[in-house]
Amino acid sequence: MVTVDLGSAGRQRRRTWVLGGALLTASATAMLAALGRLSVLIPVVDPLFALGALVLAVGIGRAGSVTARRPLGTGAVIGLVVVMVGQRLIYSAFASPSVQEVPLQNSASPLELVFPVVQSAMLLLAITAVVQIGRTAVVPRPWNWAPLWALIAVVLARALPTAPFWSPLLSSGENVAPLFQAFDVLMLFNPLAVAFLGVVAIVLGTRAEQGSVAVYSSSTP
């Protein structure tokens, strides 16, 4: 453990958290706009989120890192960013005609096989990252667990529409328009969760204390 000058630590945290939060908020705004009529913004959503996540994890100075630059948490964030940014290339590669030249009858396509693998990897990396941020507690309590809250909300919102208990209702022939409207609302959870994290980071950054702060080195268990 090292001790960082309080003025220096405060500046590092303010710069890191405000910049990272602004990037996350911009990503959420672009995501919401893309759900509307501005689909042209879709390509910038993931890069903005990735930049925000990297800034918060690496930090503008060690004191700014929400993972205290510990290998497990920081590596999980970097891994998540790499998979997130690269997933379009992965899907494009497996969806190319050369990969699907001779599909076997009744067998899953390569894309159908790789999609759950990529999604599972992203979920595992995200869980690791948010748990490490919470346990490290560089972010003031209870907001150190805000990423975990956001992740739970997003996972539930994505899982509910695919739950098997909707099948009888969907096949009953009854009016299911309200149900699909509810599913549309659930789609907003992802950008709202990201916006929530961005706002929390900005607020905490502007309130970063000026003072002597203990900062954990990356080798601290």
Helices and strands as residue ranges (DSSP letters): E 2-4, H 6-35, G 39-41, H 42-58, G 62-64, H 71-95, H 110-136, G 143-145, H 146-159, G 160-162, G 164-166, H 167-171, H 177-186, H 189-206, E 213-215
